[in-house]
Amino acid sequence: MEKSMFLVSGAGISGLLFATLLLNERICSPNQIVIVESANSCGGLYNPWFCPNLGELDKGMHIYYETLIEEIDSIIFNSIPEKDWFILEGNFKDVAGAYYNGRLQTNSPYPDLRFLEKKYRDECITEILNNLNYIKKNKMEELITNGYNQFSAKDYWTSRFGSSIYQKIFNPICKKLYGAFGDELSPNVAYYTKLDRVIIFSSELMQEIGNSNFLRKVLAFPDQLNMPNYRSNSQRGLYPKLGMRRVVESLNQNLLDTGVKFLMNSTVRNIEYLKGKYRVKISNNSGEFLELFPTNIFWSGSRSSLANAMKIKSKNISQKGESNYIFCRVDEENLSLPDLYYFYCLDDKYSAFRVTNISQYTNNIDSKGRKLICIEQHSSTEESNNHRNIDDCAGQVINELLEMKVLTRKPKSNMVRSFQIRKRIFPRPLLLEDELCCNMQRIDNLPNIIFPGKNKPLSKSPFFLVDALKDIYSQFQQSLR
Ligand SMILES: Cc1cc2nc3c(=O)[nH]c(=O)nc-3n(C[C@H](O)[C@H](O)[C@H](O)COP(=O)(O)OP(=O)(O)OC[C@H]3O[C@@H](n4cnc5c(N)ncnc54)[C@H](O)[C@@H]3O)c2cc1C
């Protein structure tokens, strides 16, 4: 490999980590790496907002889930002293819930069908068992074990559970969370928001059923904190006691100390590939332009943002809409979210998408003992210009939490802070976008460029940090080692 210059676009967690990997693996020396970052600080989405009354505010869930790739995890783990981590393991790795069918499920994030009206519940159980029986009898286990290879979310749910479960249970949830039906979206939605299993049986019966790998992929254990140890690996969740900002600062400082060059307030505007080299145009906040000719590029944004920089026309319909973040500090006695780190709100009666109980996996409790929660709304209206008033949205979600009895008292107005991002940032993997963006395949064939989702349709791109890092590492291994 030629080593003359490696350009890293974006100093979010993945850009900082990738630059450190290049140094650790002796692919580059520090003076061969240039990191370009649009903002005036590093961290990207892991950069918290700050509010004098509420403190540092993570944009939703920011636990680091290990990739189980030593070269990657050690960079994060060693960025701060070991004693400064909260380590979340076993059944406490990811304590998730759901608001479904008019009740808060703290036992499990999977739709708990045991609480449906009896006749309907029995119909559901019959359909699920008949479906599993058919799959097993016809040796079609692939449908369950490799479900994400299916074309659409509808195909995924129908083959897994049966068609009326898809229509009556999953399709309405899908519309609520993603603003589209299951036949319009990739199966990834089931992975993003834990919609790959259902609960139909008690813990006692599931203890016995749990011996079957096949059934465990479809039927959820109804009591997550008392689940037997079915896990096939020892993946942990990590959260820094002083907030994710510390990891970002430490990675940034280590790179600066070794002599890696950062161009802050600078944006990669245009990339051209010419005769084995890239020509990259960068502009900074003072309106100055700079051209660089790197041999290699790491691009931390999405495949479509890279296509934009390469002047390949694409339509970003999935990002229309908005994402709202509403934070509040509440007295412990006014919050009823036992053990949960977060829950997804699956009922379409409510606009909340996910509610994160940040204090449950961090020590983020203020001097008056108040806990911090974050409520996300991700709307997907096609008209991007009509944004809702953020204060109205905050009022709405707080009323929703009062109605759900998650909050028992309205938080004081100075304990509420809201932010609006004028595009939907939680993914909405529309199959239509794959069709509209088929010309993007050109960028998959380019050499010496690494980006999350390379060689994958847009709708199957990795989204969670752990998956993006695994994807990046596998490209790194194929192209650079
Ligand atoms: C709503 C939401 C919820 C999420 N929830 C979870 C979760 O629960 N668990 C989880 O593991 N992950 C979650 N994620 C994903 C996680 O946030 C991302 O995987 C992670 O932030 C990716 O880091 P990154 O460095 O690749 O990108 P980013 O954090 O987006 O950083 C990219 C950086 O690049 C800079 N940049 C962009 N374009 C340019 C350019 N042209 N030139 C120069 N600089 C540029 C940006 O300013 C930014 O600093 C969530 C993401 C979202 C949006």
The ligand as an SDF file (V2000), in Angstrom:
LIG
                    3D

 53 58  0  0  0  0  0  0  0  0999 V2000
  -31.0750    9.2840   16.6160 C   0  0  0  0  0  0  0  0  0  0  0  0
  -29.9010    8.3660   16.7680 C   0  0  0  0  0  0  0  0  0  0  0  0
  -29.9240    7.4260   17.7470 C   0  0  0  0  0  0  0  0  0  0  0  0
  -28.8460    6.5600   17.8920 C   0  0  0  0  0  0  0  0  0  0  0  0
  -28.8750    5.6420   18.8620 N   0  0  0  0  0  0  0  0  0  0  0  0
  -27.8220    4.8220   19.0130 C   0  0  0  0  0  0  0  0  0  0  0  0
  -27.8000    3.8470   20.0340 C   0  0  0  0  0  0  0  0  0  0  0  0
  -28.7450    3.7190   20.8140 O   0  0  0  0  0  0  0  0  0  0  0  0
  -26.7210    3.0230   20.1320 N   0  0  0  0  0  0  0  0  0  0  0  0
  -25.6450    3.1260   19.2570 C   0  0  0  0  0  0  0  0  0  0  0  0
  -24.6900    2.3490   19.3530 O   0  0  0  0  0  0  0  0  0  0  0  0
  -25.6490    4.0320   18.3040 N   0  0  0  0  0  0  0  0  0  0  0  0
  -26.6910    4.8790   18.1550 C   0  0  0  0  0  0  0  0  0  0  0  0
  -26.6870    5.7830   17.1600 N   0  0  0  0  0  0  0  0  0  0  0  0
  -25.5950    5.7590   16.2050 C   0  0  0  0  0  0  0  0  0  0  0  0
  -24.3630    6.5110   16.6890 C   0  0  0  0  0  0  0  0  0  0  0  0
  -24.7340    7.7730   17.1440 O   0  0  0  0  0  0  0  0  0  0  0  0
  -23.4310    6.5960   15.5250 C   0  0  0  0  0  0  0  0  0  0  0  0
  -23.0850    5.2770   15.1450 O   0  0  0  0  0  0  0  0  0  0  0  0
  -22.1470    7.3380   15.8410 C   0  0  0  0  0  0  0  0  0  0  0  0
  -22.4190    8.6450   16.2430 O   0  0  0  0  0  0  0  0  0  0  0  0
  -21.2960    7.3200   14.5970 C   0  0  0  0  0  0  0  0  0  0  0  0
  -20.1570    8.0840   14.8160 O   0  0  0  0  0  0  0  0  0  0  0  0
  -19.4450    8.7380   13.6010 P   0  0  0  0  0  0  0  0  0  0  0  0
  -18.1970    9.3240   14.0830 O   0  0  0  0  0  0  0  0  0  0  0  0
  -19.3340    7.7390   12.4960 O   0  0  0  0  0  0  0  0  0  0  0  0
  -20.4630    9.8170   13.0320 O   0  0  0  0  0  0  0  0  0  0  0  0
  -20.8980   11.1980   13.6620 P   0  0  0  0  0  0  0  0  0  0  0  0
  -21.0380   11.1140   15.1230 O   0  0  0  0  0  0  0  0  0  0  0  0
  -22.0900   11.6210   12.8730 O   0  0  0  0  0  0  0  0  0  0  0  0
  -19.6740   12.1460   13.3290 O   0  0  0  0  0  0  0  0  0  0  0  0
  -19.3870   12.5480   12.0180 C   0  0  0  0  0  0  0  0  0  0  0  0
  -18.5070   13.7820   12.0970 C   0  0  0  0  0  0  0  0  0  0  0  0
  -18.1610   14.1590   10.7800 O   0  0  0  0  0  0  0  0  0  0  0  0
  -18.3040   15.5530   10.6130 C   0  0  0  0  0  0  0  0  0  0  0  0
  -18.5860   15.7710    9.2010 N   0  0  0  0  0  0  0  0  0  0  0  0
  -19.6930   15.3770    8.5130 C   0  0  0  0  0  0  0  0  0  0  0  0
  -19.5700   15.7120    7.2170 N   0  0  0  0  0  0  0  0  0  0  0  0
  -18.3620   16.2970    7.0880 C   0  0  0  0  0  0  0  0  0  0  0  0
  -17.6510   16.8380    5.9800 C   0  0  0  0  0  0  0  0  0  0  0  0
  -18.1740   16.8420    4.7410 N   0  0  0  0  0  0  0  0  0  0  0  0
  -16.4300   17.3640    6.1910 N   0  0  0  0  0  0  0  0  0  0  0  0
  -15.8960   17.3640    7.4380 C   0  0  0  0  0  0  0  0  0  0  0  0
  -16.5220   16.8620    8.5240 N   0  0  0  0  0  0  0  0  0  0  0  0
  -17.7320   16.3370    8.3380 C   0  0  0  0  0  0  0  0  0  0  0  0
  -19.4650   15.9250   11.5310 C   0  0  0  0  0  0  0  0  0  0  0  0
  -19.3950   17.2740   11.9160 O   0  0  0  0  0  0  0  0  0  0  0  0
  -19.2150   14.9790   12.7110 C   0  0  0  0  0  0  0  0  0  0  0  0
  -18.3750   15.5440   13.6810 O   0  0  0  0  0  0  0  0  0  0  0  0
  -27.7310    6.6600   17.0300 C   0  0  0  0  0  0  0  0  0  0  0  0
  -27.7160    7.6460   16.0510 C   0  0  0  0  0  0  0  0  0  0  0  0
  -28.7900    8.4700   15.9100 C   0  0  0  0  0  0  0  0  0  0  0  0
  -28.7570    9.4850   14.8290 C   0  0  0  0  0  0  0  0  0  0  0  0
  1  2  1  0
  2  3  1  0
  2 52  2  0
  3  4  2  0
  4  5  1  0
  4 50  1  0
  5  6  2  0
  6  7  1  0
  6 13  1  0
  7  8  2  0
  7  9  1  0
  9 10  1  0
 10 11  2  0
 10 12  1  0
 12 13  2  0
 13 14  1  0
 14 15  1  0
 14 50  1  0
 15 16  1  0
 16 17  1  0
 16 18  1  0
 18 19  1  0
 18 20  1  0
 20 21  1  0
 20 22  1  0
 22 23  1  0
 23 24  1  0
 24 25  2  0
 24 26  1  0
 24 27  1  0
 27 28  1  0
 28 29  2  0
 28 30  1  0
 28 31  1  0
 31 32  1  0
 32 33  1  0
 33 34  1  0
 33 48  1  0
 34 35  1  0
 35 36  1  0
 35 46  1  0
 36 37  1  0
 36 45  1  0
 37 38  2  0
 38 39  1  0
 39 40  1  0
 39 45  2  0
 40 41  1  0
 40 42  2  0
 42 43  1  0
 43 44  2  0
 44 45  1  0
 46 47  1  0
 46 48  1  0
 48 49  1  0
 50 51  2  0
 51 52  1  0
 52 53  1  0
M  END
$$$$
